Amino acid sequence: MSSTTVRTGGRFRGGAGLGLVAWLAGIVFFLPIAWMALTSFHSETDAATNPPSFTAALTLDGYREFFGAGGGASPWPALINSAVASIVSTLFVLVLALPAAYALSIRPVKKWTDVLFFFLSTKMLPVVAGLLPIYLFAKNTDMLDNIWLLVILYTSMNLPIAVWMMQSFLAEVPVAIIEAARVDGAKLPTILARVVAPIALPGIAATSLICFIFSWNELLFARVLTGVVAETAPVFLTGFITSQGLFLAKVCAASLVISLPVLAAGFAAQDKLVQGLSLGAVK
């Protein structure tokens, strides 16, 4: 047997082994989601059995209760609030992060690594440490239970990581193209919108998706700073957890419905997400 055949066979076995490990890891991560989905179609009595019953009758009672069929509150205001806070804050983050990342990558400022470290260091403060000052500020400015306060908070929370990510993405943009556009008389807004943004679209999509997920899933500030008007979906979800009675099936149904926008966004942008993360974020 030739050495070439041995090397080819070794690479094949190594690739098959890695593929098997990847499939096993995917199944392990998928099992909790599959279990949550199955439990959401059980009655509360069947969902609370231990050990769980895989052959229990399926029902939509959990979803009916989530959508207020049993006289409960409607989830639509909370879902709309989460969508507004997540989408608007993500748009604000992109508008602010793109020129900042441009300045730190294509037109680097002095000691740009120190600037990036400063951005990242703002994420090192525990969120709970800033909760009381932000609450007092919101109370004194009459912004409690205001969705725009969450938009401002989510924008400020996601902006550092967005600048950090997009700086690595924009560093891959050829400088010659930008110089050619500048020679043709294009101004900075035109360069950002028509030259840089299309080339760095995968990185922008990856950054947008991450900011959207972070905003959609945020619970602590939304729990403390909102009440009824600006209640978000994660806060609405916690209302199903009580100290009395059975609630597991209803919580699983609510969790699955609230997770659908994130799953849909991730599925729609999966190709751009993979391209963006491989473009520069992990280099």
N, C-alpha and C positions, 0 to 999 in steps of 0.2 A: 504494500500500500504506500502510495507516495505521500510525501510530507504535505503537499497541497491538499490532498484528500483528507488527511488528518486534521489540518487546520480548518477546512471547510466544515467537517463534521463537528469539530469542537465549537465553532461559532454557531452552528445550527442548534446544538444542544444548549449552549449558553443562552441563545435568543429564545428558545422554547421555554427554558427555565424562568427567564425574566418575564416572559409573557404569562406564564402560569402564576407567578407571584403577583403580577399586576392584576390579573383576573381575580385572584383570591382577595387581594386588598380591596378591589372594587366591590366584591360581594360583601365583605365585612362592613364597609362603609354604607352599602345600600340596605343591609338587613334592618337597621333601626327604622329607616323610612318605610320599608315594606311592612314592617310590623305595625307602625303607626297607622298606615293606610288600612291594613286589615282590621285593626282594633276599632277604627272609626266607623266601620260598617257593622259592628256588633252592638247588641243592646248593653245597657249599663251593667246588668247582672252578669252577662256572659263576659264582658270586658274585665270585670273585677275578679273572676275566678282564678284560683291559683292551685295547680298549674293552669295555664291558659288553655282554652279549648279551640283547636283549629277547625273543628267541624261545626261550630256554633252557627245558628241561623244568621243570615245577613239582613241588615235593616238600614234605612236612611234616617232613623230617628235622631241620631247625633247631628246630622246636617240640618234637619228641620229645626231642631232646637237652636242651633247656631244662627240660623237666619231668622229667628224670632217667631217660628210657627207656634211655639208653646206659650206665647204671650211675653217673651223676653224682649230685650232691647235689640234693635236692628244693628247689624255690624257695618252697614254701608257708610255711615258717617265716619267711623273709625278708619275704614279702609280708604276712604277718600282723603282723610287727613294724612294718613301715611303716604299715600301716593303724591299728594301735594308737597309735603315736607321733603320726601326723598327726591322727587324729580326736580323740583325747583332748586333745592340745595345743590344737587349734582350739577345743574346747569351753571349756577353761580361759581361752583368750584372750578369748572372747566374754563369759564371766562377769566378767572383770576389766575389759575395755575398755568395756563398756556403761555402768556407773556412772561411770567416769572421763570418758568422752565426754559424758555427761549433765552432769557438773559443769563441763565446759569449754565447753558450748554453751548449754544451756537455763538452767542456773544458774551462769553464768560466775564463776570466781574472779578475784581481782585479777591483772593482768598475765598473762592466760591465753595470750596469744601467746608469751610467754617460756616458758611451760610446754610448749606444743606444740613450740617449737623445741628444747627440751631433749629431749623424746621423740624427735624426728627426729635430733638430733645423736648419739644412741646408735647409730644405724645407720651413722654415718660412720667408725667404727673398723673397720679391716680385720679380717675374721674370723680370719685367721691370727695376728693380734697377740694374741688372747685364747686361742689354742689351747693353749699350754704351761701357763698358769695353771690353765685348766679341767682339763687332763689331770692335773696334779699334785694338784688338789683331788679329782678322781674317784679317783685312785690311793690317796690317803691316807684316803679315806672308804669304800674298798672298793665303789665304784660303777662301776668299769669293767665293760664288757659288761653293762650294766643298761639295759633299755628305758626305765625311769622317769627316768633321767638325761637321755635324749634328749627325753622329754616336757617336763621342766623347761627344758631348753635351748631347745627350739622355742617354748615358751610365752614365754620371756623375749625371744627374737629377734623374734617376730612381734607382740608386744604394742605396741611403739611405733607401728608402721605401722598397726595396727588402731585404736588410739586416734586417730591422725591422720585416718584415713578416716572413722571413725564420728562424729567431732566435726562434720565437714561434713555428714554425713547427718542427724544429730540436730538440727542448726541449722535444718533445714527443717520440723521438727515444730511445729505451731501451739501457741504458749504458752497460748492460751485453753483448749484441751482439757485441758492439764495443770492449769491453775488450776481448771477445773470439777471435775476428779477430786479435787483437793485439798479443794475446798469440800465435796464429798460424803463426805469423811473417809478417802480413800484414802491409805495410807502410801507411802513411797518405793519399797519392793519391789513393791507392787501397781501403782504408776504405771509402773515400768520394765517389768514383765512384761505388763500388760494394756493399757497405753495407748501407751507409747513404742515398745516392740518391734513390735507389729503395724503401726504406721504406718511405721516405719523398716525393715520387713522386707526390701525390696529392697537397701538399703544393708548390712544385716546379712548377707544372702546373698552379696553381692559380697565383703565382708570375709572371710567364712568360706571362700569359694572360693579367694581369694588366699592366705590363711594355710595352707589345706590343700595348695595347690600348692607353696608354699615349703617346707613341712615334708616333703612326699613326695619332693621333688627334692633335698633337702639331702644332700650327700655327704661334705664334709670332716670334720665332727665325727663322723658315723656311721662313717667309715673309721678314724679314729684311736681313738675311744672304745669301739668294739664289737669283738667277736671272732667268736664262734660263736653264743652264746645270743641276743644282741640285734642280730644282723646285719640290716640293712635291705635293701630291694630294690635301691637304687642300688649298694650295696656288693657285693651278690650279682652284679650285672651286670658289675662290673669284673673278676670272677673268670674271665670267659670270654675276656678279652684276654690272650694269651700271646705269648711271644717266638718260639715255634716252632709250625708248623702253620697251618692255615687256620681262621679263626673268624668271618669277616665275616657269613655267613648266620645263624649261631647268635646273634651279638650283635644283629643286626637283629631276629630273632625275639624275643629277650629284651627288647629295647628297646620293641618294639611291645606286648608283653604288659604290661610295667611301666607303659607310658603309658596303657593303657586306663582305669584308675580315674580318672585326671585328666581324660581326654577325656570319660568318662561323666559325671563330676561337672559339668564345664563345659557339656555338652549339656543335662543335666537342669536346670541353674540358669541357662541362657543368658538367659531373659526377665528373671529377677530381676537378673542381672548387668548387663544393659543398662540396666534401670530404675535400679539403684543407682548405676552410674557416671554416668548422666546426671542423677541427683538432686542430687548435690552434690560428688562427688569431683573432678570436672574443672571446677567453677565457680571 
